[in-house]
Amino acid sequence: MTRTILFYTAMWVPIVLGSPIALVYILLVKLGLGRFFEGFIHFFSSKWAKMVLKTTGSTITIEGLEKIPNEKGLCFVGNHQSAIDILIVLSVLPVTVGYIAKKQLLYYPFLNLWIVALRSAFIDRGNIKKALRSIEKGIEFIKKGNSMIIFPEGTRSKSDTMGIFKRGSLKLATRAGATIIPVTISGSWHAWEENLRIGPADIKFTVHEAVPTKDISSDDRKALGGKLSKIISGGLV
């Protein structure tokens, strides 16, 4: 119970107190000045995520960061075990990443500002037209040089077993012509979902070799989901 209280305190207090920073950054982005402050947003979100994760008592082992190419507009593709996976991604990766967030998060005060500041898109999976617009927005983010992460399973597995990739889940990457960076998150579900409370876990974050999608052939596009699923599941321990 103590860890759970510390977890939520560490998560929400900085989000609330730092909301003016997120709001100012969003306005600067609209004015075309956001690139001058991207480093600060990455610094803030990374430090925040590390602080929150520390309250869980978990240990995170990281492998393969050197495989991330020095270019903009990357698309990270990973498995999804836990609600804390986004925190892990923000704390570990050397670049700021946005993601496709469920529409319900749009109505979370203060948190919604930070999701927007990270250049994320909200998706309504129950409305095909709106969902497609969200994907288009994500594609534009990548084309403009922002990096994003997608979880093709579509939902948390809450286990060590990886689910099947949703059909069309990789369109965000392939239509943007982005370089895909497969990542494996292993053990994160033990920190929350396993016992329905916050607790320590041994977590491993693995970065695999980059997979370019620019000028990808039709056959390779069809085989991409299976290829990435095999790579990512191979990193589970």
C-alpha positions as CSV (number, residue, x, y, z in Angstrom):
1,M,0.0,0.0,0.0
2,T,2.9,2.4,0.9
3,R,4.5,1.9,-2.6
4,T,1.1,2.5,-4.3
5,I,0.6,5.8,-2.4
6,L,4.2,6.9,-3.2
7,F,3.7,5.8,-6.9
8,Y,0.6,8.0,-7.4
9,T,2.0,10.9,-5.5
10,A,5.2,10.9,-7.6
11,M,3.2,10.6,-10.7
12,W,0.5,13.2,-10.2
13,V,2.3,16.0,-8.2
14,P,4.8,16.8,-11.0
15,I,2.1,16.5,-13.6
16,V,-0.1,19.0,-11.9
17,L,2.6,21.4,-10.9
18,G,4.3,21.2,-14.3
19,S,1.2,21.7,-16.3
20,P,1.9,25.3,-17.1
21,I,5.2,24.2,-18.7
22,A,3.3,21.7,-20.9
23,L,0.8,24.4,-21.8
24,V,3.5,26.9,-22.8
25,Y,5.3,24.3,-24.8
26,I,2.1,23.4,-26.7
27,L,1.6,27.1,-27.6
28,L,5.2,27.4,-28.7
29,V,4.8,24.4,-31.0
30,K,1.8,26.1,-32.6
31,L,3.9,29.2,-33.1
32,G,6.7,27.1,-34.7
33,L,9.1,27.6,-31.9
34,G,8.7,24.2,-30.2
35,R,12.0,22.7,-31.6
36,F,14.0,25.1,-29.3
37,F,12.5,23.6,-26.2
38,E,12.3,19.9,-27.2
39,G,15.4,19.1,-25.1
40,F,13.8,20.5,-22.0
41,I,10.6,18.5,-22.5
42,H,12.6,15.3,-22.9
43,F,14.6,16.1,-19.8
44,F,11.5,16.8,-17.7
45,S,9.5,13.8,-18.9
46,S,12.5,11.4,-18.5
47,K,13.3,12.6,-15.0
48,W,9.6,12.4,-14.0
49,A,9.3,8.8,-15.4
50,K,12.4,7.7,-13.6
51,M,11.2,9.1,-10.3
52,V,7.8,7.4,-10.6
53,L,9.4,4.1,-11.5
54,K,11.8,4.3,-8.6
55,T,8.8,4.2,-6.2
56,T,8.0,0.7,-7.5
57,G,11.3,-0.6,-6.3
58,S,11.9,-2.2,-9.7
59,T,15.2,-2.9,-11.4
60,I,15.4,-2.1,-15.1
61,T,18.1,-3.7,-17.2
62,I,18.7,-2.0,-20.5
63,E,20.3,-3.5,-23.6
64,G,20.9,-2.2,-27.2
65,L,20.5,1.6,-26.9
66,E,23.4,2.0,-29.2
67,K,21.3,0.4,-32.0
68,I,19.1,3.5,-32.1
69,P,20.1,5.5,-35.2
70,N,20.8,9.2,-34.9
71,E,17.9,10.4,-37.0
72,K,14.5,12.0,-36.5
73,G,11.1,10.6,-37.1
74,L,11.7,7.1,-35.7
75,C,8.9,4.7,-34.9
76,F,9.5,2.4,-32.0
77,V,7.4,-0.8,-32.0
78,G,7.1,-2.8,-28.9
79,N,5.0,-5.3,-26.9
80,H,2.7,-4.1,-24.2
81,Q,2.6,-5.8,-20.8
82,S,1.7,-3.1,-18.3
83,A,0.3,0.4,-17.8
84,I,3.8,1.4,-16.7
85,D,5.3,0.6,-20.1
86,I,5.0,4.2,-21.2
87,L,6.9,5.3,-18.1
88,I,9.7,2.8,-19.0
89,V,9.9,4.1,-22.5
90,L,10.1,7.7,-21.4
91,S,12.7,7.0,-18.8
92,V,14.9,4.8,-21.1
93,L,14.9,6.2,-24.6
94,P,17.3,9.1,-25.5
95,V,14.6,10.8,-27.6
96,T,11.2,12.1,-26.8
97,V,8.4,9.8,-28.0
98,G,4.7,10.3,-28.5
99,Y,2.2,7.6,-28.7
100,I,-1.4,6.7,-29.7
101,A,-3.3,7.2,-26.5
102,K,-6.9,6.0,-25.8
103,K,-9.4,8.7,-26.1
104,Q,-10.4,8.4,-22.4
105,L,-7.1,10.0,-21.4
106,L,-8.1,13.2,-23.2
107,Y,-10.4,13.9,-20.2
108,Y,-7.8,13.5,-17.5
109,P,-7.0,17.0,-16.4
110,F,-3.3,18.0,-16.5
111,L,-2.2,14.6,-17.8
112,N,-3.9,15.4,-21.1
113,L,-1.6,18.4,-21.5
114,W,1.5,16.4,-21.1
115,I,0.2,13.7,-23.6
116,V,-0.3,16.5,-26.1
117,A,3.1,18.1,-25.3
118,L,4.8,14.7,-26.1
119,R,3.2,15.0,-29.6
120,S,0.8,12.1,-29.1
121,A,-2.6,11.5,-30.7
122,F,-5.8,10.4,-29.0
123,I,-7.7,7.5,-30.7
124,D,-11.3,6.5,-30.5
125,R,-11.2,2.8,-31.5
126,G,-14.9,2.6,-31.5
127,N,-15.1,5.1,-34.4
128,I,-13.3,4.1,-37.6
129,K,-13.2,7.5,-39.2
130,K,-11.9,9.2,-36.0
131,A,-9.4,6.4,-35.5
132,L,-8.1,6.9,-39.0
133,R,-7.7,10.6,-38.4
134,S,-5.7,9.8,-35.3
135,I,-3.4,7.6,-37.3
136,E,-3.0,10.3,-40.0
137,K,-2.1,12.7,-37.2
138,G,0.6,10.3,-36.0
139,I,1.9,9.9,-39.5
140,E,2.2,13.7,-39.8
141,F,4.1,13.9,-36.5
142,I,6.7,11.4,-37.7
143,K,7.0,13.1,-41.1
144,K,7.8,16.3,-39.2
145,G,10.6,14.6,-37.4
146,N,8.9,13.5,-34.1
147,S,9.4,10.0,-32.9
148,M,6.6,7.8,-31.7
149,I,6.0,4.4,-30.2
150,I,3.2,2.0,-31.1
151,F,2.0,-1.2,-29.4
152,P,0.6,-3.4,-32.2
153,E,-1.1,-5.8,-29.7
154,G,-3.6,-3.0,-29.1
155,T,-3.9,-3.7,-25.3
156,R,-1.9,-4.9,-22.4
157,S,-1.1,-8.6,-22.2
158,K,-0.8,-8.4,-18.4
159,S,1.5,-11.4,-18.7
160,D,4.7,-12.8,-20.2
161,T,2.8,-13.9,-23.3
162,M,2.7,-11.6,-26.3
163,G,-0.6,-11.1,-28.1
164,I,-1.1,-11.1,-31.9
165,F,-0.4,-7.8,-33.7
166,K,-3.5,-6.1,-34.9
167,R,-4.0,-5.9,-38.6
168,G,-3.0,-2.5,-40.0
169,S,-1.3,-1.5,-36.7
170,L,2.0,-0.8,-38.5
171,K,0.5,1.7,-41.0
172,L,1.6,4.6,-38.9
173,A,5.2,3.5,-39.6
174,T,5.0,2.3,-43.1
175,R,3.0,5.2,-44.5
176,A,5.4,7.6,-42.9
177,G,8.4,5.7,-44.3
178,A,9.8,5.7,-40.9
179,T,12.7,3.6,-39.6
180,I,11.2,1.1,-37.1
181,I,13.1,0.3,-33.9
182,P,11.7,-2.9,-32.4
183,V,11.8,-3.0,-28.6
184,T,11.0,-5.6,-26.0
185,I,9.7,-4.9,-22.5
186,S,9.9,-7.9,-20.3
187,G,8.6,-8.3,-16.7
188,S,6.8,-5.0,-16.4
189,W,3.5,-6.6,-15.6
190,H,4.9,-8.0,-12.3
191,A,5.2,-4.4,-11.0
192,W,1.4,-3.7,-11.2
193,E,-0.9,-6.0,-13.0
194,E,0.2,-9.3,-11.4
195,N,-1.0,-8.4,-7.9
196,L,-3.2,-5.3,-8.7
197,R,-0.9,-3.1,-6.7
198,I,2.5,-1.5,-7.1
199,G,5.5,-3.7,-6.2
200,P,9.1,-4.4,-7.3
201,A,9.9,-6.3,-10.5
202,D,12.9,-7.2,-12.5
203,I,12.3,-5.5,-15.9
204,K,14.3,-5.8,-19.0
205,F,14.2,-3.3,-21.9
206,T,15.8,-4.5,-25.1
207,V,16.4,-2.5,-28.3
208,H,16.8,-4.5,-31.5
209,E,18.2,-3.7,-34.9
210,A,16.5,-1.0,-36.9
211,V,14.1,-2.0,-39.7
212,P,13.8,0.6,-42.5
213,T,10.4,1.0,-44.2
214,K,11.1,3.7,-46.7
215,D,10.4,2.3,-50.2
216,I,9.4,-1.1,-48.7
217,S,8.0,-3.5,-51.2
218,S,4.4,-4.8,-51.0
219,D,5.6,-8.3,-50.1
220,D,7.8,-7.0,-47.3
221,R,5.1,-4.8,-46.0
222,K,2.8,-7.9,-45.7
223,A,5.5,-9.8,-43.9
224,L,6.5,-6.9,-41.6
225,G,4.1,-7.7,-38.7
226,G,5.2,-11.3,-38.5
227,K,8.9,-10.3,-38.7
228,L,8.6,-7.7,-36.0
229,S,6.6,-10.0,-33.8
230,K,9.3,-12.7,-34.0
231,I,12.0,-10.2,-33.2
232,I,10.2,-8.6,-30.2
233,S,9.0,-11.9,-28.7
234,G,12.6,-13.2,-29.0
235,G,13.6,-10.7,-26.4
236,L,11.1,-11.9,-23.7
237,V,12.7,-13.6,-20.7
